[in-house]
Amino acid sequence: MKKCLFATFVILTIAFVTAPAVLASEDHYLIIDDMSKISESSMAALNEYAREISGAYGMDVAFFLVSNSYSPRQFFREHIRERYYDTQGLGPDGIVLVYDIDGNRWDMVGFGKATWIVTNEVRYRLWNAYWNASQETGATYYDGAMAYLKEADKVLAELAAAHGGDPFGGDVRLSFVEDKAALMLREEREELEARAAGIAGKYQCEVYIVTVDDMYDYDYDYHYDYEDAFVFNMTLKTQFHLGSDTGGSCVILCLSMEERDYWLEAYGPAMWDFTDYGIDRMLDNHVLPKLGEDKWYEAFSAYLDKAEQYLRMARDGTPFDHDTDPAILMRTFLLKLAVVILLPMLIASIICSVWKKQMKTAVIAKTADNYIPQGGFNLTGKTDMFLYRTTTRHKIETSSSSSSSGSSSSSSSHGSSRGRGGKF
């Protein structure tokens, strides 16, 4: 009897301990269908395969089929982040393909360490797998989702094989333009990538653009301080060995869109090519005004233009600074030109006017005696005739107040680098 009671107690204890884990596993849905386009049995099959992939590679692999019922003021990317973290409660590292049927939009997002797995190439590779399968004759949304999961399995297997079983890999290389916040079109990213690669090859200095949704999503076991964006910028450099092919010379402009933080930092030899004055001029005159207006491509294009100019001037022996700024040199030249040409012309005009006055012999008479007869004249009548009227109007100016918003910033030198950051 005692043995039976003990066995019953053990069974109940095991069931009590394991039940939460089982329930948690069942509640851990990686496949979401807000539009009820996929049958229950198909959803179960997709979730089972997604959990299998997730467990094999140490990250969540998810797929969301959503509608555009979220707030119009809420960006699509923000909706994805909310669903991934808050609603679904998925892990810190993971990838998700999201398709908005009503809005006919899609996005592929990586979270945590998996962010860097979702390169531009991987992003379109996984989306194309879903789209091509779903467009076949007689295909369903299930077919597209299953094709995506199979392709994700292949991608992660390739990464794991290339990095000793770890799909995250310690030697992941970033593109020159890593637009994780999806601010630009594919064509714009590719064009900027090609330009940045050309600059690196020509001047032996790597120029990077990195945008993320929120820099606080990246846990690299460091402590944030008042220069959070700088710490994130520096971590990108060390984590992914940026500048390793150019002797440590690189420049990184990173944006965190959650609170609109930015930081630009020049490392290694590049810190002598990018002076404090040059960084201020680049940001204040060319980059920040466009970022403030959400003109992302224009801002990054201007950044590459100025970076190339600074590197070219530095290689010619005259780094961009206050004394070598072409705009200031032009103003100085025009001032000297005015002194050399306009000042002598002014002196000559004064001398000529004096000589001209000396040549005049006719003067204004104080009386009209020369026009009056000797005997005088008699005035027999007087008439006043109103011929003309002149009216002058003056506009009364009213004072008006205008407000403008600027970006807060801070700059600093950090030994082997220099840069500046703030809000945009």
Residue pairs with C-beta under 8 A, 6 or more apart in sequence:
25 51
28 51
28 90
29 47
29 88
30 46
30 47
30 50
30 51
30 54
30 60
30 61
30 62
30 63
30 88
30 90
31 38
31 43
31 46
31 47
31 50
31 62
31 63
31 64
31 145
32 62
32 63
32 64
32 65
32 66
32 83
32 88
33 43
33 65
33 141
34 64
34 65
34 66
34 67
34 69
35 65
35 66
35 67
35 101
37 65
37 101
37 140
37 141
38 46
38 65
38 140
38 141
38 142
38 145
39 142
42 140
42 142
45 142
45 146
46 63
46 142
46 145
46 146
46 149
49 146
49 149
50 61
50 62
50 63
50 149
53 61
53 149
53 152
53 153
53 156
54 60
54 61
54 94
56 156
57 156
57 160
57 167
58 93
58 167
58 168
59 91
59 93
59 94
59 95
59 112
59 113
59 114
59 156
59 167
60 90
60 91
60 93
60 94
60 95
60 96
60 111
61 94
61 95
61 96
61 149
61 152
61 156
62 84
62 88
62 90
62 94
62 95
62 96
62 97
63 96
63 97
63 98
63 145
63 148
63 149
64 80
64 83
64 96
64 97
64 98
64 99
65 99
65 101
65 141
65 145
66 79
66 83
66 98
66 99
66 100
66 101
67 100
67 101
67 102
67 103
68 100
68 102
68 103
68 105
69 102
70 79
74 82
76 98
76 100
76 103
76 105
76 107
77 107
77 109
77 181
77 182
77 213
78 213
80 96
80 98
80 107
80 109
81 109
81 213
81 214
83 98
84 90
84 94
84 96
84 109
84 111
85 111
90 96
90 111
91 112
92 111
92 112
92 217
92 219
93 111
93 112
93 113
93 114
93 168
94 110
94 111
94 112
94 114
95 108
95 109
95 110
95 111
95 114
95 117
95 118
95 152
96 108
96 109
96 111
97 106
97 107
97 108
97 126
97 127
97 130
97 148
97 152
98 106
98 107
98 108
98 109
99 105
99 106
99 130
100 106
106 127
107 182
108 118
108 122
108 123
108 126
108 127
109 118
109 213
110 116
110 117
110 118
110 180
111 217
112 217
112 218
112 219
113 168
113 218
114 168
115 180
115 212
115 217
115 218
116 168
116 172
116 174
116 178
116 240
117 155
117 156
117 159
117 167
117 168
117 172
118 180
119 175
119 178
120 175
120 179
120 186
120 189
120 190
122 155
124 186
125 151
125 155
126 148
126 151
126 152
126 155
127 148
129 147
129 148
129 150
129 151
130 144
130 145
130 147
130 148
130 151
131 144
132 147
133 139
133 143
133 144
133 146
133 147
133 148
134 140
134 141
134 143
134 144
134 147
136 143
156 167
159 167
159 168
159 169
160 166
160 167
162 169
163 169
163 170
163 171
163 172
171 241
172 240
173 240
173 241
174 208
174 210
174 236
174 240
174 242
175 193
176 192
176 193
176 196
176 197
176 200
176 206
176 207
176 208
176 209
177 189
177 192
177 193
177 196
177 208
177 209
177 300
178 208
178 209
178 210
178 211
179 189
179 209
179 211
180 210
180 211
180 212
180 213
181 211
181 212
181 213
181 255
181 257
183 211
183 255
183 257
183 296
184 192
184 296
184 297
184 300
185 297
188 297
192 209
192 297
192 300
192 301
192 304
195 304
196 206
196 207
196 208
196 209
196 304
199 205
199 207
199 304
199 307
199 308
199 311
200 206
200 207
200 245
200 246
203 308
203 311
203 312
203 315
204 246
204 247
204 249
205 243
205 246
205 249
205 250
205 251
205 269
205 270
205 273
205 311
206 242
206 243
206 245
206 246
206 249
206 250
206 251
207 250
207 251
207 303
207 304
207 307
208 236
208 242
208 250
208 251
208 252
208 253
208 254
209 253
209 254
209 300
209 303
210 236
210 252
210 253
210 254
210 255
211 254
211 255
211 257
211 296
212 218
212 254
212 255
212 256
212 257
213 256
213 257
213 258
214 256
214 257
214 258
214 259
215 228
215 229
215 232
215 254
215 256
215 258
215 261
216 224
216 228
216 256
216 258
218 232
218 235
220 235
220 239
222 231
222 235
224 231
225 231
227 263
227 410
227 412
227 421
228 261
229 254
229 256
229 261
229 262
229 263
229 421
229 422
230 263
230 265
230 412
230 414
230 419
230 421
232 254
232 256
232 263
233 252
233 254
233 263
233 264
233 265
233 419
233 421
234 265
234 414
234 417
236 242
236 252
236 254
237 243
237 250
237 252
237 265
237 267
242 250
242 252
242 267
243 249
243 250
243 267
243 268
243 270
247 268
247 269
248 267
248 268
248 269
248 416
249 267
249 268
249 269
249 270
249 273
250 266
250 267
250 268
250 270
251 264
251 265
251 266
251 267
251 270
251 274
251 307
252 263
252 264
252 265
252 267
253 262
253 263
253 264
253 287
253 300
253 303
254 262
254 263
255 261
255 262
255 291
255 424
256 262
259 423
260 423
260 424
261 421
261 422
261 423
261 424
262 288
262 291
262 421
262 422
262 423
262 424
263 419
263 420
263 421
264 279
264 282
264 283
264 287
264 419
264 420
264 421
265 414
265 417
265 418
265 419
265 421
266 273
266 274
266 279
266 417
266 418
266 419
267 416
267 417
268 416
268 417
271 413
271 416
271 417
271 418
272 314
272 319
273 310
273 311
273 314
273 319
274 282
274 307
274 310
274 320
274 418
275 319
275 320
275 321
276 411
276 413
276 418
276 420
277 320
277 321
277 322
277 325
278 306
278 310
278 319
278 320
278 321
279 411
279 418
279 419
279 420
280 411
280 420
281 306
281 320
281 325
282 303
282 306
282 307
282 310
283 409
283 420
286 299
286 302
286 303
286 305
286 306
287 299
287 302
287 303
287 306
288 299
288 407
288 424
290 296
290 298
290 299
290 302
291 299
291 407
291 424
292 405
292 407
292 424
309 320
310 319
310 320
313 319
313 320
313 324
314 320
318 324
322 328
407 422
407 423
407 424
408 422
408 423
409 420
409 421
409 422
409 423
410 420
410 421
410 422
411 418
411 419
411 420
411 421
412 418
412 419
412 420
